[in-house]
Amino acid sequence: MARTHIFTPEEKLELDDIIALSKESATLYELSVCTLDRAIDAMERRDSGECTRLRVQALNYELRALTLKIKVLDRYQQFLENISRTEGWTIRKEAKNAGTG
């Protein structure tokens, strides 16, 4: 039997915030890829200083994206646990730990 949940205004705001953080993470990944492309161009021009600077910048973008992604996943997990607690649903242990190990 399918179970449904009607979001409260507060839950909708939280979900919107999680989605916005996820989009920001994706944008940072895209920025990282574009910056790496520029680093490759600099390498082909034999501009090692610029290439190094751009590679470091790309890695910083990627680190920020990963940090945000972890925050998104943590908040989404908490969000779902709060809903399941409110609705009296149980999360099976194997489902909760899926993808780990």
Protein Blocks (a to p, Z undefined) as FASTA:
>chain_A
ZZdddddfklmmmmmmmmmmmmmmmmmmmmmmmmmmmmmmmmmnopaklmmmmmmmmmmm
mmmmmmmmmmmmmmmmmmmmmmmmmnopacdfklmmgoiZZ
